[in-house]
Amino acid sequence: MAARISSALAGLDAIRGDLADFYRDLHAHPELSDQEHRTAAEVAKRATDLGYEVTSGVGGTGVVAVLANGSGPTVLLRADFDALPIQEDTGLPYASTTDGVMHACGHDMHTTCLMGALKLLADARSTWSGTIMAMFQPAEETGRGAQAMVDDDLFARFGRPDIVLAQHTAPFPVGLVGGHAGTAAAATDALRVVIHGKGGHGSRPEATVDPVVIAASTVMRLQTIVSREIAADDAAVVTVGSMRAGTKDNIIPDDAEIQLNIRTFTSQTREKVVASVHRIVKAEAAAAGAEWEPDISVIDEFPVMVNDADAMAKTLAAFGDVLGTDRVFDPGRITGSEDAGNFATAAGVPLCYWMFGVLDPEQFGDGVDPVQVVRDMLSGKIDLKKVPGPHTAGYAPVVEPSITTGVTAMTTAALTWLGAS
């Protein structure tokens, strides 16, 4: 096993420059969920040139690349490629050229690393047997992309995998890889709340029911769900990410809109938090004398992501052999959410999902020990507000050795699960 992994990775030096160019191009041309047409075309062309059987338009803009190489396991390798509605503020020479859109979650890095792994695996096909099924997935940020590909007769068309492997960038020092067995990422419920008041002139608030005041009270009251309704040994997050109302300072509007995001790890807590949100939203409107109940609708949802314990142990052990055991760690469960698990759930197979660091260690201080940085991050000793992370305008993975780490991890994982030739 070690010999064939080493043999495959030996080809990485020759493709680093091309992969870096590919990454910079993707970063400069981000596309929002379900609009990834340019990205999908670039991915399809590259995978075709590598000798994979490529199908585009799966589940919308998704791309599936298959390489059958004799009998053996079918291994699904997944990367997502959508961007976010954020104005980039990194100052990078290859920063986004699309106003208000940015690869602020590292999906461009995921795509680049999977493409690099596909190249190494194709070149090393004499050392393994089985089938590689690569998923370049749209719309992860909305929670709809993976399921859309599944619903597009994914497994009937391309076969059923034996395992699903996926990775994600993380705001750790570059070169580190982390994975957690069991419940690894939280469920998400994103809700839109429209509060209906009665508008009027700003000089006569007594003639109105002010939805801005109701929205403000609602936002503050929602913060008490976690602090006063969830047990100390449980976990939940409630975030109001958007509040919009009105057009002018002296006009009280008819409506106000709140968008909020809920993260939980169990179905019981999930149900409790969602019910509490509904209760508070309606109660605040009633307390203000609103004539109509607020409208509450779902924006998107993610299930809890669960890593198979045996699959994670096997894969992390392989990472330790290649990267060094001091570079592999357990980050615990995260409150972020992911839809990669939808592939594994639909196929009824194990999921193995890990994260790899992409930040310059110097961002954490001069001459720091990367492993100690992770320990300090997990223990709360590092102020994370000072470290640009995913979904922020300043998130800027270092090109190298991030690409090397991601390609190494994905190639190693794939060969760990593919058969020997």
Secondary structure, DSSP 8 states (H G I E B T S, - for coil): -HHHHHHHHTTHHHHHHHHHHHHHHHHHS---TT--HHHHHHHHHHHHHTT-EEEEEETTTEEEEEEEESSS-EEEEEEE---BS----S--TT---STT-B--SSHHHHHHHHHHHHHHHHHTGGGEEEEEEEEEES-TTTT-HHHHHHHTTHHHHH---SEEEEEEEEEEETT-EE--SEEEE-EEEEEEEEEE-B-EETT-GGGSB-HHHHHHHHHHHHTHHHHHHS-TTS-EEEEEEEEEE-SSTTEE-SEEEEEEEEEESSHHHHHHHHHHHHHHHHHHHHHTT-SS--EEEEEEEE--EEE-HHHHHHHHHHHHHHH-GGGEE----BS---STHHHHHHHT--EEEEEEEEE-GGGG-TT--HHHHHHHHHTT-S-GGGS--TTSTT----HHHHHHHHHHHHHHHHHHHSEE-
